[in-house]
Amino acid sequence: MSRSLTAQLVEALGEDRAHTAVVVRAVYHPVGGVGNSVMPPTFPIEDRERDLTRKYLVADRIVDGEAVKTVTIDQEQSQANRVEEALRDARDRGRLELPMLELRAPTSHGGIRITSFDAPHRYADAYWRDSLVDGVRFDKSQVGQRLRAVSAADARPLFEREPASLIFGAWDSHRKGRWPKFARLYTAIMFGVEPVFGSRRGGRLDPVNLTGAVDSKDKAENDWQYVAEGAKKTGQKLSEIGHGNIAPNPVPGGVTVREIRRVASISLAGMERLRFGDASIEAATTARAALVALALVGDRLAFARPSVWLRSGCDLAKASEEIGLERPGGDLERLDVSVAAAVDAFHELKESAAKLGVEMAADVISVTPIPSLQKAIEATVAHAASDEG
């Protein structure tokens, strides 16, 4: 099965390719069935805005040939992050042979770990720039110099050390100079069709119905003083430190939808634009196929299961799914892609590309933050710990 998938991906990226992309189309419903509400992501609105539904991303889309109202359930950036997390976890478990950058910073409140699957700007992130490899600033280290050698004409440094940047996109905007931009080649989104907006009120009931006030909310974890109700000295509400009632206030109420659709694609035309220096045509094609397989691995790891949990109030059950090579016009040539098949195809293509001269590493490059970054991390973690109490 994996060999068949390998052959299909190589053929799909050949000079006579007949397909536009690898596409995943899926339909989801809320766990518990249609009619249960789901919570889309929310976004800031103006303080005076009374319409709380404006916290959601609502737009008209063409669905099945008709313009319908939709609401975003998960944006492209969020979908990519979920796939990257799945790749990181699979690598941690030893299921995937992938290169990785890893920063570990000990703090008085526990250690911090950041990998190349977590860093917002991927290979070009400031966390790497402000770190050391064996005591040498990252950009001057061997791996840093290798990554700095990447160009639009030769993506081999990223293929070797940070292939996720070629799949999910990256641009080095933190360093001086003109650096190549690598567009996102894996794109996915989830949206709800024909949303009906709910309403609810959020509050809290105190089991003792405490009344009165507190002298200062800043003393919540220390010796705050109680201010009796009606006392001349006006304090701050007990609710500021977690006591007393909070009257129910309007909060976003979620939505019910006819269905939730997920569409993911891996652009073959985009892969075709990646250049690999003086590598042969066969080597470049095989390397591109390995990247497509890696994107498929991540997608399947994150979304092949019968349900997905996106956030509180957004637990979704899969109703149907199809995966295939898309032909011009939208028809799909079905692919039989399990997680295992995608993993096998990736490893096979990775090995084949290496034999042809385009290698991908599999080791971890460990880095440590420079003193200034370490201090910033320590202070931020300590502040967060004090807020959590």
Sequence and secondary structure as in RCSB ss.txt:
>XXXX:A:sequence
MSRSLTAQLVEALGEDRAHTAVVVRAVYHPVGGVGNSVMPPTFPIEDRERDLTRKYLVADRIVDGEAVKTVTIDQ
EQSQANRVEEALRDARDRGRLELPMLELRAPTSHGGIRITSFDAPHRYADAYWRDSLVDGVRFDKSQVGQRLRAV
SAADARPLFEREPASLIFGAWDSHRKGRWPKFARLYTAIMFGVEPVFGSRRGGRLDPVNLTGAVDSKDKAENDWQ
YVAEGAKKTGQKLSEIGHGNIAPNPVPGGVTVREIRRVASISLAGMERLRFGDASIEAATTARAALVALALVGDR
LAFARPSVWLRSGCDLAKASEEIGLERPGGDLERLDVSVAAAVDAFHELKESAAKLGVEMAADVISVTPIPSLQK
AIEATVAHAASDEG
>XXXX:A:secstr
 HHHHHHHHHHHTSTT   SEEEEEEEEEETT TTS B        TT   GGGGS EEEEEETTEEEEEEEEE 
HHHHHHHHHHHHHHHHHTTS    EEEEEE  TT  EEEETTT TTGGG HHHHTEEETTEEGGGSHHHHHHHT 
BTTB HHHHHH THHHHH EE  SSSS   EE   EEEEEEEES EEEEEEEEE  TT   SEES GGGTTS   
EE TT SS  EEGGGGT S EEEEEEEEEEE SEEEEEEEEEHHHHHH  BTT  HHHHHHHHHHHHHHHHHHHH
HHH SSEEEEETTEEEEEEEEEEEEE TTS EEE    HHHHHHHHHHHHHHHHHTT      EEEEEE HHHHH
HHHHHHHHHHHHH 
